[in-house]
Amino acid sequence: MKLLLAGIVLTFLTICDAQWYMFPVEAAQGARDMYRAYSEMKEANYKNSDKYFHAKGNNLAAKRGAGGEWAATIISDGREWWQIKTGRGASDSEADQEANRWGRSGGDPNRYRPPGLPSKY
């Protein structure tokens, strides 16, 4: 019975081309994309560029797959939640979240690119 059940599951996974096993890898890669965007934002230290880097990090992470999108959502929502709870930047949080959602949905981060930001970013 167990062998039959294992065979059915294996057949189902093969037919569906399910790649659930890639989720943790995608999540780790997505978290790295988010960290890279954060590091670039700190390095650039450019006025009004935070929305661009929010969208960029979320966009890159979501392109990794379901795991990357999940990581971007958890990191972005957690960061905004923390800002609201600590009272730092709560008024800007909704605009940041809009940029996060834009990036995760595949939108071009350049929508938020400030004029004059070096092309390196």
N, C-alpha and C positions, 0 to 999 in steps of 0.2 A: 504494500500500500504506500509506504513512504517513497519507494522508488518510483512508483507511478506518479505520485504527487510532485516529486522532484523533476520528473520528465515533463510534466505539464507546465510547471513554472519555467523551466528552461526553454521550452518551446515558445511559451508566451513572451518571454524576454527577447528571444531571437526574432520572433515575428514583429514585435513592437519596436525593435531596435532601441530598447530602453537603455539609457546611459546613466542610470541613477548612481552608479558607482563613481561617476565623475564629479558629483556634487561637492564633495569635500575639497577636491583639487580646485575646482572653479571658485569655491568660496575663499580658499586661501589666496588664489591669484587675484580675486576681486578685492580682498582686503589689502593686498599689496598695491593694487592700482589706487585705492583710496589713500593709502599712506603716501604714495608717490605724489599724488595731486596736492595733498596737504603740505608735503615738504617743498614742492615747487612754489606753492602760495607763500610760504614763509620766506623762501629764498628770494622770490620776486619782490616781496614787500611793496606791492604796487597798489596805490589807492583805487578803491572800487573794483578790485579784481576778484573778491571772494566768491561772488556768484559764478564767475567763469570757472574757477577751480572746483567749485561744488559740482557744477554740471559736467565738467571734464572727468572728474573722478568717478562719478556715478555712471557716466556713459561708458568709460573704459571697463569698469567692473561688470556692468550689465552685458557687455558684449562677450564676456567669458561664458555666459550661459546662466542657467537657473541658480547655480551656487553663487556666482558672482553678483547676480541681481539681489539675491538674498543678503549677501554680505553688505552690499551697498545700502540696502534698506535698513538693516540693523545698525550699521555704523552711523548713517545720516540721521535716522530717527533718534538714536541714542544721544548723539551729539546735541541735537536741537532740544531734546527733552532736558538734558543736563543744563544747557544754557538758560532755559526758561526757569528751571528749579533753582538755579543759583542767582538768577536775576541779572545775568550778564548777557546783554544782547537779545533779550526776549522780544523786543519790538521788531527786530530784523529777522526773526526766526521764520516767519511765514514766507518771506521773500526767498530765504535760503532753501526752504522746503520746496518751493515752486521750481527753483533751479535744480534741486536734487531730482524731482520727478521728471523734469524736462530731460535731463541727462539719462536717467534710467530708461525712459521711453524711447530712446534712440535719437532724440533731438540734438542738433548741432550745438556744441558748447559755445561756438563763436557768437551765438546770439547774445551772450553775456560778456563778450570780450571787450574790455575798456579800450578806448583809443590810446595808442602809444605803448601798450604792453609789448615788451620785446618779443620778437618772433620766435625766440628760443622756447617760449611757452606755448 
